[in-house]
Amino acid sequence: MKILVTGGAGFIGSHTCLALLEKGYEVVILDSFVNSSEKSIQKVIEIFKCNKIIKNIKIIIGDIRDENLLEELFIDAQRIDKPFNAVIHFAGLKSVKESVLDPLVYWDVNLKGTVHLLRVMNRYKCRTIVFSSSATIYGVSNNKPLTEETDINPINPYGRTKFAIEQLLND
């Protein structure tokens, strides 16, 4: 099974890639390295060099807003008769403070990037996506711990972009 992991070099993304590789999945990581470090992926590679599973990982440096790049990834996967079975979507900007200072960049990267990803997935009939949202969609709450039933009320652009993506996926 072949999985595209956007934002796969981030903290959660790299740990997810590690778990996928341990289970025998073929993993393609797409990451711009804006919010992450190549060191995290190098650590994953070091772990798997010992197990000779290194052939199951491929790293692409790029931005999910680049629809042509996404198209190339899906074309290449089909060309070798190993299309993507699923996408795990971690890519996006993630600073609440930065999102307040420059909300347009957050809407562009987080929402527009996801739209491009979904458009390409749709063209190639890849219908399985796992999206990493954020607790910031719940806003300020006295309910501890937060649950799926907690009222959604994002109070910053970052949280609103994550909630908008959830709504888009529901549609």
C-alpha positions in Angstrom: 0.0 0.0 0.0 1.3 3.4 -1.0 0.6 6.5 1.1 1.4 10.2 0.5 2.2 12.1 3.7 2.0 15.8 3.3 4.0 17.6 6.0 5.7 14.3 6.8 8.8 15.9 8.1 7.1 17.6 11.0 7.0 16.2 14.5 3.7 14.3 14.1 4.3 13.6 10.5 7.7 12.0 11.0 6.4 9.8 13.8 3.5 8.8 11.6 5.9 7.9 8.7 7.9 5.8 11.1 4.8 3.9 12.2 3.7 3.4 8.5 7.1 2.1 7.5 7.2 -0.3 10.4 3.9 -1.7 9.1 5.4 -2.2 5.7 3.7 0.7 3.8 5.4 2.5 1.0 5.6 6.2 2.0 6.1 9.3 -0.1 6.7 12.4 2.0 5.9 15.9 0.6 7.2 18.7 2.7 8.4 22.2 2.1 10.5 22.2 5.3 9.0 25.6 6.3 7.7 24.2 9.7 10.0 21.2 10.0 13.5 20.0 9.7 15.2 17.5 7.3 16.8 16.1 10.5 13.6 14.4 11.6 13.4 12.5 8.3 17.1 11.7 8.4 16.5 10.1 11.8 13.6 8.0 10.3 16.0 6.9 7.5 18.7 6.0 9.9 16.3 3.8 11.8 15.3 2.0 8.7 18.8 1.6 7.2 19.4 -1.0 9.8 16.3 -2.9 8.7 16.9 -2.4 5.0 13.4 -1.0 4.5 14.8 2.3 3.3 13.5 1.6 -0.2 10.0 2.2 1.0 10.5 5.9 1.6 10.8 8.8 -0.8 11.1 12.5 0.1 9.9 15.3 -2.1 10.6 18.9 -1.2 7.7 21.0 -2.3 4.6 22.9 -1.5 1.1 21.6 -1.5 0.0 24.7 -3.3 1.9 23.6 -6.3 -0.8 21.7 -8.1 1.6 20.7 -10.9 4.0 19.1 -8.4 1.0 17.2 -6.9 -0.1 16.1 -10.4 3.5 14.8 -11.1 3.5 12.8 -7.9 0.2 11.1 -8.7 1.2 10.5 -12.4 4.5 9.0 -11.3 2.8 6.7 -8.9 0.4 5.5 -11.6 3.1 5.2 -14.1 4.9 2.5 -12.0 1.5 0.9 -11.3 1.6 1.9 -7.6 -1.0 4.6 -7.2 -1.5 6.3 -3.9 -4.1 4.4 -1.8 -4.4 7.2 0.7 -3.1 10.6 1.8 -2.3 11.7 5.3 -2.5 15.4 5.4 -0.3 17.2 7.9 1.0 20.1 5.7 0.2 23.6 6.6 1.3 26.6 8.6 0.7 26.2 12.4 1.5 29.4 14.4 -1.5 31.1 16.0 0.5 34.3 16.5 1.7 34.4 12.9 -1.8 33.7 11.6 -3.0 36.8 13.4 -0.2 38.9 12.0 -0.6 37.5 8.4 -3.9 35.8 8.0 -3.8 35.8 4.2 -0.8 33.6 4.1 -2.5 31.1 6.4 -5.6 31.0 4.2 -3.5 30.6 1.1 -1.2 27.8 2.5 -3.7 25.9 4.6 -7.0 26.2 2.7 -5.8 26.7 -0.9 -3.1 24.1 -0.5 -5.7 21.6 0.7 -8.0 22.5 -2.2 -5.2 21.8 -4.7 -4.5 18.5 -2.9 -8.1 17.4 -3.0 -8.5 18.4 -6.6 -5.5 16.2 -7.6 -6.7 13.3 -5.4 -10.1 13.5 -7.1 -8.6 13.4 -10.6 -6.7 10.2 -9.6 -9.6 8.6 -7.7 -7.7 8.6 -4.4 -10.6 8.8 -2.0 -9.0 8.2 1.3 -7.6 11.1 3.4 -6.7 11.5 7.0 -6.6 15.2 7.9 -4.8 16.5 11.0 -6.9 19.3 12.4 -6.2 21.3 15.6 -7.6 21.9 19.0 -7.6 25.6 18.1 -11.0 25.0 16.3 -12.6 24.9 19.7 -11.5 28.3 20.8 -11.6 29.1 24.5 -13.5 26.5 26.5 -14.0 25.7 30.2 -14.6 22.1 29.3 -11.5 20.1 30.2 -10.6 17.9 28.5 -11.9 18.9 25.1 -14.0 16.3 23.3 -15.4 16.0 19.8 -18.7 17.4 21.3 -17.1 20.6 22.5 -18.5 23.7 20.7 -16.5 24.7 17.7 -15.6 28.4 17.8 -12.1 29.2 16.5 -10.8 32.6 17.6 -7.9 33.0 15.3 -7.1 32.7 11.6 -5.1 29.4 12.1 -8.1 27.8 13.9 -10.5 29.1 11.3 -8.4 27.6 8.4 -8.4 24.2 10.1 -12.2 24.4 10.7 -12.8 25.5 7.1 -10.8 22.5 5.9 -13.0 20.2 8.1 -16.1 21.8 6.6 -14.7 21.3 3.1 -14.0 17.7 3.7 -17.5 17.2 5.1 -18.9 18.7 1.9 
